[in-house]
């Protein structure tokens, strides 16, 4: 199965939250309401340094994905 790079997540227990799931390494779930990230990977040493460099870009990509999806929903 080929998964898209990003998926939207929804949960009625958290009605005010906006979750985006990043399915590629490094896998994570971000809540776009407060930019809180839950990492689905274990990082150590050099991985941690590389991750810090990528975080800002990944957050921007997740936000752009959400904005694009919302625009497509509005057009339907």
WOCORRA-V213470 format. One record per helix or strand. SS is the DSSP state (h for helix, s for strand). FROM is the first residue (numbers start at 1). TO is the last residue. If there is no record, write none. Layout:
# WOCORRA-V213470
SS	FROM	TO
SS	FROM	TO
This chain:
# WOCORRA-V213470
s	6	9
h	12	14
s	19	22
s	28	31
s	36	39
h	46	75
